[in-house]
Amino acid sequence: MASEQTSPPPLLNLNGVEIVDTFAEAFPIKATRLIITAANEDWARTGATVLCGNATSVIACDVEAAIERIIPANETPDGRPGVSVLVFAFSVDGLGKALQGRVGQCILTCPTTACFNGIQDCPKEKQFRIGGGIRYFGDSFQKSKKIGDQRFWRIPVMDGEFLCEDYFGTITGVAGGNLLICGANATSALQAAESAVAAIRSGTDVALPFPGGIVRSGSKVGSRYPKLKASTNDAYCPTLRGAVQTELPAGCNAVYEIVIDGLSFDAVQSAMRRGLHAAAASSGVIRITAGNYGGKLGKHHYHLRDLL
């Protein structure tokens, strides 16, 4: 038997699109930035992309990670084209453990790359090691070099040397900013989500960890299966409209979610604003809302009315 629908939520309006008067709920998380350089942008991006694999959600991954931006050669530590990657985990130790493995498997192995710390002036207790952890791959042929307070490791590889900074800094960032885009069909919802992603990526200090920045499998806390911490967000699944208490507006047949992590509250709020306005300017969008847990999950609340 289908559940009865609750009264509709309060609605605002942007470009004729319904905006639910609700908030996205986010929580503090440890964050770092890696600068990956290479002989050209393609190889820097390749290394960064592989490093970010299987890093969509800390629900089931060791970290959340995504490319932040492309960095021109005149802005990188070694004067070569580069890519900035933001990585998030629940602890400094968690970042260190995950990134020693990911840099060792994905950047050390990638042709021509080097890896540098992108969070400078960080207290020692908030740092973790990458270069110092993977240097043993050099089998005693590795060499260290110190420039000022920064130590680098040179590890011999078959195309020369892999250069990796020893310590990487962290800050306390924000994870879980989000938008839910409800469209008339999958094509219009996806086009709106793609527009939102492009607008969000025009800024800095934020990352979109899901594939292409877009989530098709939004989740809720808990499951009918006790071993699962999360399960499908049935209230937004079109095929379940007649079986559950749905949150879908009339005429909506597809929903895509965008999840935003950032280095600060303001960075995530600005990114959500850009994404909201871009999505609302797209055709076929019926409603935009956000996910929260009644304020119980995290202390950062992003009210959509503040983004209009």
C-alpha positions in Angstrom: 0.0 0.0 0.0 1.4 3.4 -0.9 2.2 5.8 1.9 0.2 9.0 2.1 2.1 12.1 0.9 2.8 14.9 3.4 1.8 18.5 2.8 4.0 20.1 0.2 7.1 22.0 1.5 7.3 25.8 1.3 8.4 26.9 -2.2 10.4 29.8 -3.5 11.0 30.7 -7.1 14.0 31.3 -9.3 13.6 31.7 -13.1 10.2 30.0 -12.8 11.7 27.0 -11.1 10.4 25.9 -7.7 13.1 26.2 -5.0 12.2 24.3 -1.8 12.7 26.5 1.3 15.1 24.0 2.9 18.8 23.6 3.6 21.7 21.4 2.8 23.5 20.0 5.8 27.3 19.6 5.8 29.9 18.6 8.4 33.6 19.4 9.2 36.2 17.2 7.6 40.0 17.2 7.2 41.2 18.4 3.8 44.4 18.6 1.9 45.5 19.8 -1.6 47.9 17.9 -3.8 49.7 19.7 -6.7 50.5 17.1 -9.4 52.7 18.3 -12.3 54.0 16.5 -15.4 55.7 17.1 -18.8 52.3 18.2 -20.1 48.7 18.8 -18.9 47.4 15.5 -20.3 49.8 13.5 -18.1 49.2 15.6 -15.0 45.4 15.2 -15.5 45.8 11.5 -16.1 47.7 11.0 -12.8 45.2 13.1 -10.9 42.2 11.3 -12.4 43.5 7.9 -11.5 44.4 9.1 -8.0 40.8 10.2 -7.5 39.3 6.8 -8.5 36.9 5.2 -6.0 36.9 8.3 -3.9 33.3 9.4 -4.1 32.0 9.1 -0.6 33.4 8.4 2.9 30.4 6.2 3.4 32.3 3.4 1.6 35.6 4.9 0.4 38.8 5.8 2.3 38.6 9.4 1.1 36.6 11.8 -1.0 38.7 13.4 -3.8 38.3 15.4 -7.0 40.3 17.6 -9.3 40.0 21.3 -8.2 41.5 23.0 -11.2 44.2 23.0 -13.9 47.2 25.0 -12.9 49.4 26.8 -15.5 53.1 26.1 -15.5 53.9 29.6 -14.2 52.0 28.8 -11.0 53.4 25.4 -10.1 56.4 24.6 -7.9 58.5 23.1 -10.7 57.4 25.3 -13.6 55.5 22.5 -15.4 51.8 22.2 -16.2 49.8 20.9 -13.2 46.5 19.8 -11.7 45.3 20.6 -8.2 43.4 17.8 -6.3 41.4 18.2 -3.1 41.2 15.2 -0.8 39.0 14.8 2.3 38.9 12.3 5.2 37.8 12.2 8.8 41.3 12.4 10.2 44.8 13.5 9.4 46.0 10.0 9.9 43.3 8.8 7.5 44.5 11.2 4.9 48.1 10.1 5.3 47.3 6.4 5.1 45.1 6.8 2.0 47.3 9.1 0.1 50.6 7.2 0.7 48.8 4.3 -1.1 47.2 6.4 -3.8 50.2 8.5 -4.6 52.4 5.4 -4.6 50.1 3.5 -6.9 48.8 6.3 -9.1 51.3 9.2 -9.3 54.6 7.4 -8.8 53.6 5.1 -11.6 52.4 7.8 -14.0 54.9 9.0 -16.6 56.8 12.3 -15.9 54.8 13.3 -12.8 55.8 15.0 -9.5 53.7 15.7 -6.4 53.8 18.7 -4.1 52.0 20.0 -1.0 49.3 22.5 -1.7 48.5 23.5 1.9 51.5 25.6 3.2 52.2 27.1 6.6 50.5 24.2 8.4 51.5 23.3 12.0 53.4 20.0 12.3 50.7 18.2 14.2 48.3 18.9 11.3 50.7 17.4 8.6 51.1 13.9 7.3 53.8 12.2 5.2 53.6 11.1 1.6 57.2 11.3 0.2 58.7 10.0 3.4 56.3 7.1 3.3 56.8 5.9 -0.3 60.6 6.7 -0.5 61.4 3.1 0.3 60.4 2.1 -3.2 63.7 3.5 -4.2 65.4 0.5 -2.5 68.1 2.7 -0.8 68.8 4.7 -4.0 66.3 7.4 -3.0 67.7 10.8 -2.1 66.3 13.7 0.0 66.8 17.4 -0.6 65.7 20.2 1.8 64.8 23.6 0.5 64.1 26.0 3.4 61.7 24.1 5.7 60.5 21.8 2.9 62.0 18.3 2.3 61.6 16.5 -1.0 62.3 12.9 -2.0 63.8 11.9 -5.3 63.0 8.3 -6.1 64.7 6.7 -9.1 62.2 5.4 -11.8 62.6 4.2 -15.3 62.1 7.6 -16.9 64.3 9.5 -14.5 63.2 10.5 -11.0 59.9 10.8 -9.2 60.0 14.0 -7.1 57.6 14.1 -4.1 57.3 16.4 -1.2 57.8 14.8 2.2 55.0 16.4 4.4 51.6 17.7 3.3 49.4 20.1 5.2 45.8 19.9 6.2 43.0 22.2 7.2 39.5 21.6 8.5 37.1 21.8 5.5 33.4 21.2 4.9 31.8 18.1 3.3 28.3 17.5 2.2 27.0 20.7 0.5 24.4 19.5 -2.0 21.7 20.3 -4.5 18.9 18.0 -5.8 17.8 18.8 -9.3 14.3 17.5 -10.3 13.7 17.4 -14.0 10.9 16.5 -16.4 13.1 13.7 -17.8 16.6 12.3 -17.5 17.9 14.4 -20.4 16.8 17.8 -19.0 17.8 16.9 -15.4 21.2 15.8 -16.6 21.8 18.9 -18.8 20.9 21.1 -15.8 23.2 19.2 -13.6 26.0 19.5 -16.1 25.4 23.3 -16.3 25.6 23.4 -12.5 28.8 21.5 -12.4 30.4 23.8 -14.9 29.4 26.8 -12.9 30.7 25.3 -9.6 34.0 24.3 -11.2 34.6 27.9 -12.3 35.6 28.7 -8.7 38.3 27.4 -6.5 38.6 25.7 -3.1 35.8 23.2 -3.9 35.7 19.7 -5.2 32.9 17.5 -6.7 33.9 13.9 -5.8 31.2 11.9 -7.7 31.6 10.9 -11.4 31.5 14.0 -13.5 30.4 15.8 -10.4 26.9 14.3 -10.5 25.2 11.6 -8.4 22.5 9.4 -9.7 22.3 7.2 -6.6 21.4 9.6 -3.8 21.3 7.9 -0.4 19.5 8.1 2.9 20.9 7.1 6.3 20.3 3.5 7.2 18.7 0.5 5.4 16.4 -2.4 5.9 19.6 -4.5 5.7 21.3 -4.0 9.1 24.8 -4.2 7.7 24.3 -1.2 5.4 24.9 2.3 6.7 23.1 3.9 3.8 20.7 2.9 1.1 18.9 4.4 -1.9 17.0 7.7 -1.4 13.6 6.1 -2.2 11.7 9.4 -1.8 13.4 10.6 -4.9 13.3 7.5 -7.0 10.7 7.9 -9.8 10.0 4.1 -10.1 9.0 4.0 -6.4 6.6 6.9 -6.6 3.6 4.6 -5.9 5.3 2.5 -3.2 6.8 5.1 -0.8 6.2 8.5 0.5 7.6 10.4 -2.4 9.2 13.9 -2.5 8.9 14.1 -6.2 6.9 17.0 -7.7 4.3 16.3 -10.3 5.8 15.8 -13.7 9.3 14.9 -12.4 10.8 11.7 -13.8 14.5 12.1 -13.0 16.6 13.6 -10.2 20.3 14.2 -10.1 22.3 15.3 -7.0 25.4 17.4 -6.8 27.6 17.0 -3.7 30.1 19.7 -2.9 33.2 19.5 -0.6 35.3 22.6 0.1 38.0 24.1 2.1 35.7 26.6 3.9 32.1 27.3 4.6 32.1 30.3 2.3 33.7 28.3 -0.6 30.9 25.7 -0.4 28.2 28.4 -0.1 29.5 30.3 -3.1 29.7 27.0 -5.1 26.1 26.1 -4.2 24.9 29.6 -5.3 26.6 29.2 -8.7 25.2 25.7 -9.1 21.7 26.7 -8.1 21.5 29.6 -10.5 23.0 27.6 -13.4 20.6 24.7 -12.9 17.5 27.0 -12.5 18.4 28.7 -15.9 18.2 25.3 -17.6 15.1 24.1 -19.4 13.0 21.2 -18.2 13.9 21.8 -14.5 10.8 21.6 -12.3 12.2 21.9 -8.8 15.5 22.2 -6.9 15.9 21.2 -3.3 18.6 20.0 -0.9 19.2 17.1 1.5 19.5 17.3 5.2 19.0 15.2 8.3 17.1 17.7 10.4 20.3 19.4 11.6 21.6 16.2 13.3 24.4 15.4 11.0 26.5 18.5 10.8 26.8 22.0 12.0 27.0 23.7 8.6 23.6 24.6 7.2 23.2 26.1 3.7 19.7 27.5 3.3 18.6 27.7 -0.3 16.7 31.0 0.3 20.1 32.6 1.2 21.4 31.6 -2.3 18.7 33.3 -4.4 
